Amino acid sequence: MYPILQKVDSPADIKKLAIDELNLLAVDIREALFNRLTKIGGHCGPNFGSVEAEIALHFVFNSPQDKFVFDVSHQSYAHKMITGRKLGYIDDSKFQEDSGYTNPEESEHDLFNVGHTSTSISLATGLAKARDLAHKKENVIAFIGDGSLSGGEALEALNYAGSELRSNFIVIVNDNEMSIAENHGAIYKNLEILRESNGNAGLNFFKALGFDYLYEPNGNDIQSLIQTFQKVKDIDHPVVVHIHTLKGKGYPFAEKNKEAWHWCAPFDRASGKPTVDWGDGESYESITANYLLEKAQKDPKLLVITPAMPASVGLSPAIRQALGSQ
């Protein structure tokens, strides 16, 4: 099992691999994800979709000298395997040794213990400013999903970094066309315009904020990503690298139902069904959803307001459709 991943104990090891071996490494990493997620659950869709990007990042850049900051940590599992923590995914007895989030106590390749959204660009901006004050030259890379991009802290950091930094700063925007649920707002409309124009649209949110900009449509192709990342390595000004990926890539259930598979309980790989018996009783989610539906039906003036993870209160796509304009 895991013939290529077994050879990888640090980022230096993947730099020795040919492109066909890197592609096989991606297969191994997904198998390792299946091993962990089917047994103890975790963040599925974000990690399956970003395997190739993290392999390419570690192939091109030199962690921990170059600094990677992952937003929320929901997509950091491949990075953790590459940086010496693969046993937390391939050895069932070691599952509890890996937190599921970036964690400096686990590895020098993790800069922050992160579990909240929209923080990576702000944290990376601080690292870049500290590097400049110390007269150092390493790359600083913030990796952020499109779902985190509209958060206030991310916007505040973009506002500062694009106009004030005059040095190396790389923002990887992992665009899989999803937050946890569907995207809303002007930023996502601009991402769509940029995708449809292959990055050439005149209306470009990132350029308006002072960033240089590159678009990579093949965000799940390692060779394309390596070529793109090589273009921005050691760059002397802020740049956004916009990559288009498929959330849940490699698992058809997760590709088809992206919202439900953002996070998963332990499951059977063949059927996609949970292997945890929750019993036949009501859940907090179903109680909340049924209560809101009942109230909405009785009161047409009732509006339901939820953050961008509506399933956490039972508001599945079907329930949201039933609520309609409410």
C-alpha positions in Angstrom: 0.0 0.0 0.0 1.0 3.6 -0.7 4.2 2.7 -2.6 5.2 6.4 -3.4 3.9 8.0 -0.2 5.9 5.5 1.9 9.0 7.0 0.4 8.0 10.6 1.4 9.1 11.7 4.9 9.7 15.4 4.1 9.2 17.9 1.2 12.8 17.2 0.1 11.7 13.7 -0.9 9.1 14.8 -3.4 11.6 17.0 -5.2 13.3 13.8 -6.3 10.2 12.5 -8.0 9.4 12.6 -11.7 6.0 13.9 -12.9 4.6 10.4 -13.3 5.7 9.6 -9.7 4.1 12.8 -8.5 0.8 11.7 -10.1 1.1 8.4 -8.3 1.8 10.2 -5.1 -1.6 12.0 -5.5 -3.2 8.6 -5.9 -1.5 7.4 -2.7 -2.5 10.5 -0.8 -6.2 10.1 -1.8 -6.0 6.4 -0.7 -4.6 7.6 2.7 -7.4 10.2 2.9 -9.9 7.3 2.4 -8.3 5.3 5.1 -8.6 8.0 7.7 -11.9 9.6 6.7 -13.8 6.3 6.3 -12.8 5.4 9.9 -12.9 8.6 11.9 -14.4 11.2 9.5 -13.1 14.7 8.9 -13.0 17.3 6.1 -13.4 15.4 2.9 -14.2 17.6 -0.1 -11.7 20.4 0.6 -8.8 17.9 1.0 -9.7 15.7 -2.0 -9.8 18.8 -4.1 -6.4 20.3 -3.1 -4.1 17.2 -3.3 -2.3 18.2 -6.5 -1.9 21.9 -5.5 -0.2 20.9 -2.3 2.1 18.5 -4.0 3.1 21.2 -6.5 3.6 23.7 -3.8 6.0 21.5 -1.9 7.8 20.5 -5.2 8.4 24.2 -6.1 8.9 25.9 -2.8 11.1 25.0 0.2 9.1 24.6 3.4 9.8 25.4 6.2 12.1 28.2 4.9 9.3 29.3 2.7 6.2 29.8 4.7 2.8 28.2 4.0 -0.4 29.4 5.8 -3.5 27.4 5.2 -6.9 29.0 5.7 -9.1 27.1 8.2 -6.9 24.1 7.8 -9.8 22.3 6.1 -7.5 21.5 3.1 -4.2 20.8 4.8 -4.2 17.0 5.0 -2.0 16.4 2.0 0.5 19.0 3.3 0.6 17.2 6.6 1.3 13.9 4.9 4.1 15.4 2.9 5.7 17.0 6.0 6.3 13.8 7.9 2.8 13.1 9.3 1.6 10.4 6.9 1.2 7.8 9.7 -1.8 9.8 11.0 -3.5 8.8 7.8 -2.1 5.3 6.9 -1.6 3.8 10.3 -4.9 3.5 12.2 -3.1 3.4 15.6 -1.6 6.8 14.9 -4.9 8.7 14.0 -5.0 10.5 17.3 -1.4 11.9 16.7 -2.7 14.2 14.0 -5.1 17.0 14.9 -6.7 17.4 11.6 -5.6 21.1 11.6 -2.3 22.8 11.1 -0.5 22.8 14.4 3.0 24.1 15.2 3.3 21.6 18.1 3.2 18.8 15.4 5.6 20.2 12.9 7.9 23.1 12.0 6.1 23.2 8.6 3.0 24.5 10.4 3.1 28.2 11.4 -0.3 28.5 13.2 -2.9 26.4 14.9 -5.8 27.4 12.6 -9.4 26.4 12.7 -11.3 29.6 11.8 -12.0 31.0 8.3 -10.6 34.0 6.5 -7.4 34.2 8.5 -4.6 33.0 6.2 -3.9 36.2 4.2 -3.9 38.3 7.4 -1.5 35.9 9.1 0.7 35.6 6.0 0.8 39.4 5.7 2.3 39.5 9.3 4.9 37.0 8.3 5.8 38.9 5.2 6.1 42.2 7.1 8.3 40.5 9.8 10.5 39.0 7.1 11.0 42.4 5.5 11.9 44.0 8.8 14.5 41.2 9.3 15.9 41.7 5.8 15.2 38.1 4.8 14.0 36.8 1.4 11.9 33.7 1.9 8.6 33.2 0.0 5.4 33.7 2.0 2.3 31.9 0.6 -1.3 32.2 1.8 -3.6 29.3 0.6 -7.2 30.3 0.8 -10.4 28.7 -0.6 -13.0 30.8 -2.3 -15.4 30.1 0.6 -13.1 32.0 3.0 -12.3 34.8 0.5 -15.4 36.9 1.3 -14.7 37.0 5.1 -13.9 40.4 6.6 -10.5 39.5 7.8 -9.5 38.3 4.4 -10.7 41.5 2.7 -8.9 43.6 5.3 -5.6 41.8 4.6 -6.1 42.0 0.8 -6.7 45.7 1.1 -3.5 46.2 3.0 -1.2 43.7 1.2 -1.9 44.7 -2.4 -1.2 48.3 -1.8 1.3 48.5 1.0 3.6 45.5 0.6 6.5 46.0 -1.9 8.0 42.6 -1.6 7.3 38.9 -2.1 3.7 37.9 -1.1 1.8 35.0 -2.8 -1.9 34.3 -2.4 -3.2 31.0 -3.8 -6.9 31.3 -4.3 -8.3 27.8 -4.5 -11.5 28.3 -6.5 -13.7 25.3 -6.5 -16.9 27.3 -7.0 -18.1 26.5 -3.4 -18.2 27.7 0.1 -19.5 25.0 2.4 -22.8 25.7 0.7 -23.2 27.6 -2.5 -21.4 31.0 -3.0 -23.1 34.4 -2.9 -21.8 37.9 -3.6 -19.9 40.0 -6.0 -16.5 38.4 -5.3 -17.8 35.1 -6.5 -19.3 36.7 -9.6 -15.9 38.1 -10.4 -14.3 34.7 -9.9 -16.8 33.3 -12.4 -16.0 36.1 -14.9 -12.3 35.4 -14.5 -12.8 31.6 -15.0 -14.8 32.2 -18.1 -12.2 34.6 -19.6 -9.3 32.3 -18.7 -8.1 35.0 -16.3 -8.2 37.8 -18.9 -11.3 39.8 -17.9 -10.9 43.5 -17.6 -12.9 43.4 -14.4 -10.4 41.9 -11.9 -11.0 42.3 -8.2 -7.4 41.4 -7.3 -5.8 43.8 -9.7 -8.0 46.6 -8.5 -6.5 46.0 -5.0 -2.9 46.3 -6.4 -2.0 42.6 -6.9 -0.4 41.0 -9.9 -2.5 38.1 -11.1 -2.2 34.7 -12.7 -4.9 32.2 -13.6 -4.4 28.4 -13.7 -7.5 26.6 -15.0 -6.0 23.1 -14.4 -5.9 23.3 -10.7 -5.9 19.5 -10.4 -3.0 18.9 -12.8 0.4 18.8 -11.1 2.5 19.6 -14.1 0.5 22.7 -14.9 0.6 23.8 -11.3 4.3 23.4 -11.0 4.8 25.6 -14.1 2.5 28.2 -12.6 4.1 28.2 -9.2 7.6 28.4 -10.7 6.5 31.7 -12.4 5.8 33.3 -9.0 8.6 31.8 -6.8 10.8 34.5 -5.4 8.6 37.2 -6.9 9.3 40.7 -5.6 5.7 42.0 -5.2 2.3 40.7 -4.2 0.6 38.3 -6.6 -2.6 36.3 -6.6 -2.5 32.9 -8.2 -6.1 31.9 -9.0 -6.4 28.1 -9.5 -9.6 26.3 -10.5 -10.1 23.0 -8.7 -12.8 20.4 -8.2 -14.0 20.0 -4.7 -14.2 16.4 -3.7 -12.0 15.3 -6.7 -11.5 11.5 -6.8 -14.6 10.5 -4.9 -17.8 10.6 -7.1 -20.2 11.1 -4.1 -18.2 14.1 -2.9 -17.9 15.5 -6.5 -21.6 15.3 -7.0 -22.8 16.5 -3.6 -20.2 19.0 -2.6 -22.1 20.6 0.4 -22.9 17.3 2.1 -19.3 16.0 1.7 -17.5 19.1 2.9 -17.2 17.3 6.2 -18.1 13.6 6.8 -18.7 11.1 9.6 -17.1 7.7 9.1 -18.5 6.1 6.0 -18.6 3.1 3.7 -16.5 4.0 0.6 -18.6 1.9 -1.8 -22.0 3.2 -0.8 -21.1 6.6 0.7 -23.4 5.7 3.6 -22.4 6.6 7.2 -21.1 3.7 9.3 -22.1 5.5 12.5 -25.5 4.6 13.9 -27.1 7.8 15.1 -30.3 5.9 16.1 -33.9 6.8 15.1 -34.4 9.7 17.4 -34.5 13.3 16.4 -31.4 15.4 16.0 -30.9 19.0 17.0 -30.6 19.8 13.3 -34.0 18.1 12.4 -35.7 19.7 15.3 -34.4 23.2 14.3 -35.3 22.7 10.7 -38.8 21.4 11.3 -39.5 24.2 13.8 -38.4 26.9 11.3 -40.5 25.3 8.5 -43.5 25.2 10.8 -43.1 28.8 11.9 -42.5 30.0 8.3 -45.6 28.4 7.1 -47.7 30.1 9.8 -46.0 33.5 9.5 -45.2 34.7 5.9 -43.2 37.6 7.4 -40.7 35.3 9.1 -37.2 35.3 7.7 -34.5 32.8 8.5 -31.0 34.1 8.6 -28.1 31.7 8.7 -24.3 31.9 8.2 -22.7 30.2 5.2 -23.0 26.7 6.7 -26.8 26.3 6.8 -26.6 22.5 7.2 -25.3 23.0 10.7 -28.9 24.0 11.7 -30.5 21.4 9.5 -31.1 23.7 6.5 -30.3 21.3 3.7 -30.8 22.4 0.1 -34.2 20.8 0.2 -35.2 22.7 3.3 -33.9 25.9 1.9 -35.9 25.4 -1.3 -39.0 24.8 0.9 -38.4 28.0 2.7 -38.1 29.9 -0.6 -38.0 33.7 -0.2 -38.2 33.3 3.6 
